[in-house]
Amino acid sequence: MADPHGADGGHSAAGGRTLLLDGSMGHELKLRGLPADSFMSAMFANVDHPELVTSVHAEYVDAGVDVVTTNTFTLTPYALAPFAREGELATLLHAAARCASDAVASTSRSVLIAGCLPPLGECYKAECVGDANEMVLTYSAICAELAPRVDLFLAETLTSSTEVIAARKAAGPSGKPFWASLTLKDECNAALRGGETVYAALAALKMKPPAAILFNCCAPQAVLAGVRAARAATRSFESFEGTLLGGYANGFQVTTSEWLSGKETAGCTAAHEYDNHGIISPAAYREHALSWVKAGAGLVGGCCGVGPAHLRELCATLRRL
């Protein structure tokens, strides 16, 4: 098992064995019968339907992943406020960690649990990023509950380096490895949804880089552009030596950019790679992930719409390399 601090890698262009992350949780829960409002339902599934959450984690473990991520993407005071359930944050976080732990306990392999640190406001919208000090306080509250129950922290789907810095500061006292994943525009130009280039974002993080830099919740082609840009940037900053790179893309033909705008655009997805439901085929996703590895990624997995079947196929290929 590779060191989650990033000291050893995943057989990527960066060297070492590629680590495999898990995939979508909300979409998989919906496939198992949860209501279509998967973001809201996923918030409470850890206590309302823990057996479903655990079963999804377990399927990923069975598929061969090295890391499962807690089902806490929507567990923030902002998301709980409309339901007047902010006071249940700790209980819900503990339940999420327990679901992941129960799934990991079912295997003799070493599988890490990543504590998800999500956007604290409206997802994908950089203009909704709050005050830096307030973000640190909120992330600190989440980290305090998850730290005894996880192996590392994964701050994901972040739109700016400002969010990464706040999450990193909050996670620091735990002594746990800190990974950061940025979401990119679906334009294959290595630009964050908040407007920064990948190079600019990494420059802002160079004083204390995360143990891993990833790209997620965007088209597979955007992830490739991000990994390439990040590898070039890390060569410019000595402080990033040993930092793992990686990515986990969306599996939907309709990109996040199209979903947010409500308009169909030229995008960068290829129609022939998707089925009649607009979900990428496991074989096509595998080829994209292998292109990230070739570009230098040591961590790969899946985001929205990418499930156990995709990860199983990818794992089988990676283990043969």
Salt bridges, closest charged atoms under 4 A:
GLU28 OE1 - ARG32 NH1 2.85
GLU51 OE2 - HIS49 ND1 3.85
GLU59 OE2 - ARG32 NH2 2.33
ASP62 OD2 - ARG312 NH2 3.00
ASP66 OD1 - ARG17 NH2 3.39
ASP66 OD2 - ARG319 NH2 2.96
GLU88 OE1 - ARG85 NH2 2.89
GLU145 OE1 - HIS94 NE2 2.62
ASP186 OD2 - ARG193 NH2 3.04
GLU273 OE1 - HIS288 NE2 2.84
GLU287 OE2 - ARG286 NE 2.82
GLU313 OE2 - ARG286 NH1 2.56
